[in-house]
């Protein structure tokens, strides 16, 4: 499906005269993280691909298919992981490769609203604004990094019976997408901390977000981006 399905959609898009094509790939194409006792592996657009299973290989093959369609302006979004068996796991994964579905949709919109992009592929996660050094330190002391970057979060999690991992083996950085498109993930662990705090300030943030989303919708319509595929 990842390969044949991508080929079919590319061909259909070319026949229909589609101008923009967005491929949903995965950060899984980078392979595993680091073992216990080592700094976390930081995943960026410059990280070498290291597919380890059939799923990874089909995603890489799909990415390469987009290179053959010169008439299409293609962008590859390497999404972090969406699915987890628990709600707490869904959010805590954002320390590593986690991506909120809400932010995934916003990433697509930001790409469509950016006429020219300097890169063909971008990493996408619901990540906190951490430095590279902080991301690497997640592999040695994730709780310590959280206490510096998001004070009170680890304690709030513990009070709810949620166990924050002591380390993560890899950390996806969305800095490239943020820099080139203005993407700003809204459902990071900072958002979760606000929800845990009883929604303080979230109503106003929702109003601001709704106005921003409405503005993006108008921009999409004004630019005629209905002729796009993803």
Steps between C-alpha positions, in 0.01 A plus 500: 500500500773751590672451164225409254253738664748788477570420135128497418438833673804660334379393157146619570631834629714548190203427272283745693757777485551513876762758593599387850546150638559414866618152590429373850817313590629403844789571736527121518721521188783615728508173689554437870626731769795458732552231767477558874775725635549702182363842400180496297528495123376833359300459179505786249482540123877441492483165681600203286217262415530156656191291416480184709186316391252465215294797615807727502615374161162564338496853640846568356390355165194726500720803569719412203197472273428870553842584355393365162203735462674820393175672407375479859630715781537227761564532872569204728379529859658242727236474769566385852292225655125542552366184661553382858311258724435765766425873517798569724727305266364699205613824662823389668625367166531868402828497691629270227323463165137568594275710280150618583254456214401865542860611440537265203207674330647840578835398349327418171327838498825685569671321212215585263517865603873522428554549123870408496675260736879456513474130588307206356458319831420609854467334840175564685434447870314666787834583655600749768739778393816330623862559402697218343689456827172464691370247246814291535473520879153343476687172455672540836259694720161572342346608831783748559451650154127534566562672833710761320281541191158450659518553878238314699404258224669193645343567840155557345534172312599312814201645686277346233672164512667561163857377481733721297773290335849539641638510146402489133721353230426759230353846463340644187572867435245700300729804494546485123127511432453771761769714342391456138120511537416651839365167626441518873370182667208578731462164677840464663556395860466866593140486377445184704636674810245779448221245467614334823503840668125521444492672164649823630542726200390232254168668413678812381756291314219312326345830389835619364554165326153510344566847357837385368348190340225709339767730359687201356181369340446835330861502383463151355190604310663824380805318367294239320663213686201278451702350216732310729537139606629332813 
